[in-house]
Amino acid sequence: MPGRVYSVAIMKKRLSKSGSRADKAIRFAYVAVVAVLAVFALLTYQELQRQRSAPVILPSYAFYIVDNPEKASLVQAIGTWYVADGPTLTEILQTTTIECRKTRLQCVESTAVVSVSEKGFLDSTSTVFEVERWTDDAIVTKPEKGRCTTRIISMDLVNRLASSVIAAIPDADKCKEQPRTLRLESGAKARTDALHKAK
């Protein structure tokens, strides 16, 4: 009888040890799962913060001559304005559509702007440019006057390029605008630069 009690005690002790090992293994697995989830949560948070620096996907560049390609009665260009040979602005993401109609001798520029620094604030503007010259090779608008600058849009119909020349108004009060040339190109570069800057 005492031998049987002794063997039962040994079995209980062994079971207790194996049970404690199983408990330790379960606790270790639980901690490992929590650690992995925490890493994934951190990576997701970092990616979301990075995506907030470029919350929109900007369209690629496109240039269309429609209705009658030979006479170019309607010309449309889509893209993002970049300063020629200058840095890409990553605080403001914008996309522009220019539509020129020969019957009206007008070009309408419509621009949508997302301000990254203001948590994705969206704004849009539309500007009408009167056409000064429309030939088979190019469209050039009259200067559109602002408070500090004048601006001209040019559409190269041969190479299918759109550009804009900004000139400072002489003696304009409290204005520090610099003359510059803008080129309409694919918006992908602006978004890529914004994401790269956020790293």
ABEGO torsion letter per residue (X at the ends): XAAAAAAAAAAAAAAAAAAAAAAAAAAAAAAAAAAAAAAAAAAAAAAAAAAAABABBBBBBBBBBBGBAAAGABBBBBEBBBBBGBBBBAABBBBBBBBBBAAAGBBBBBBBBBBAAAGGBBBBBBBBBBBABBBAABBBBBBBBBAABBBBBBBBAAAGBBBBBBBBBBGBBGBABBBBBBBBBBAAAAAAAAAAAAX
